[in-house]
Amino acid sequence: MICPSCCEQAKQLQSSLAEKLLPQPITMGSTAGDTWMREFEDAMRLADEIMSKIQEASDLARAGKDASRSVSSTRRSITRLNAKADRLDALLKEGPEKAGVSERELYRRQDMVVGIRYRAKSQAATLTQIGNSADRGALLPSSSQPAETDRTAGLENQGIVGLQKQIMKEQDDQLDELAQTVSSTHHIALAVNDELDLHTQLLDDIDRDLDSTRSRVKNVRDKLTRLSRQSGRSCSYVCLFLTMIGIIIVLLVLMDVLKWF
């Protein structure tokens, strides 16, 4: 659980620290367009925005809502704040002459950067506490209770334990039935596989028989073709022979007829 006053205390502490570290009127080496001061003011505004986001995430967590998105966004903002602090520190390391300020002002600005870093660190710690609490609330909701069902209504602890054992036995029986079904399906699949192998072998035998029959039919067709050719030649010879005989007979008849004249 998040302490209800945790965020309030952090906010008050950071506000008091911000008041101490807010820039005072500078009289040496400072102008209205001081780049370092502008970046410092941007960092302070970002720190205030982070505090508002932390308060929003805390409200979401206390309400039991999902605060993960708000926590992630705030964590990215804290990373940006640390980057700004690094930038400000790098500008101060150039020395008072390049920074255009007195040595006393340089030390004061270094203290201001330390204050920003402390503020970012405290905000990160508060945010981590909120994030951990939100995660625990999402994983282990303390206010939620198991839903009552018709089977558990009116049962005491012993009865609920007995009901759980009965449910587990029913599940075991269902698993046994499922295992038997799977085994039966496996045997059926093996039988179908054997039947397919037999049919494949029969088809192979039919293919071989068809090839043999096709070869025999081709041989018979070739023999018939040769016989047909030979038969055609024999008929030609017979017709020629009969024609010659007919011519001879006609000549003989004509010779006999001419003798009478």
Rosetta blueprint (number, residue, H / E / L):
1 M L
2 I L
3 C L
4 P L
5 S L
6 C H
7 C H
8 E H
9 Q H
10 A H
11 K H
12 Q H
13 L H
14 Q H
15 S H
16 S H
17 L H
18 A H
19 E H
20 K H
21 L H
22 L L
23 P L
24 Q L
25 P L
26 I L
27 T L
28 M L
29 G L
30 S L
31 T L
32 A L
33 G L
34 D L
35 T H
36 W H
37 M H
38 R H
39 E H
40 F H
41 E H
42 D H
43 A H
44 M H
45 R H
46 L H
47 A H
48 D H
49 E H
50 I H
51 M H
52 S H
53 K H
54 I H
55 Q H
56 E H
57 A H
58 S H
59 D H
60 L H
61 A H
62 R H
63 A L
64 G L
65 K L
66 D L
67 A L
68 S H
69 R H
70 S H
71 V H
72 S H
73 S H
74 T H
75 R H
76 R H
77 S H
78 I H
79 T H
80 R H
81 L H
82 N H
83 A H
84 K H
85 A H
86 D H
87 R H
88 L H
89 D H
90 A H
91 L H
92 L H
93 K L
94 E L
95 G L
96 P H
97 E H
98 K H
99 A H
100 G L
101 V L
102 S L
103 E H
104 R H
105 E H
106 L H
107 Y H
108 R H
109 R H
110 Q H
111 D H
112 M H
113 V H
114 V H
115 G H
116 I H
117 R H
118 Y H
119 R H
120 A H
121 K H
122 S H
123 Q H
124 A H
125 A H
126 T H
127 L H
128 T H
129 Q H
130 I H
131 G H
132 N H
133 S H
134 A H
135 D H
136 R H
137 G H
138 A H
139 L H
140 L L
141 P L
142 S L
143 S L
144 S L
145 Q L
146 P L
147 A L
148 E L
149 T L
150 D L
151 R L
152 T L
153 A L
154 G L
155 L L
156 E L
157 N H
158 Q H
159 G H
160 I H
161 V H
162 G H
163 L H
164 Q H
165 K H
166 Q H
167 I H
168 M H
169 K H
170 E H
171 Q H
172 D H
173 D H
174 Q H
175 L H
176 D H
177 E H
178 L H
179 A H
180 Q H
181 T H
182 V H
183 S H
184 S H
185 T H
186 H H
187 H H
188 I H
189 A H
190 L H
191 A H
192 V H
193 N H
194 D H
195 E H
196 L H
197 D H
198 L H
199 H H
200 T H
201 Q H
202 L H
203 L H
204 D H
205 D H
206 I H
207 D H
208 R H
209 D H
210 L H
211 D H
212 S H
213 T H
214 R H
215 S H
216 R H
217 V H
218 K H
219 N H
220 V H
221 R H
222 D H
223 K H
224 L H
225 T H
226 R H
227 L H
228 S H
229 R H
230 Q H
231 S H
232 G H
233 R H
234 S H
235 C H
236 S H
237 Y H
238 V H
239 C H
240 L H
241 F H
242 L H
243 T H
244 M H
245 I H
246 G H
247 I H
248 I H
249 I H
250 V H
251 L H
252 L H
253 V H
254 L H
255 M H
256 D H
257 V H
258 L H
259 K H
260 W L
261 F L
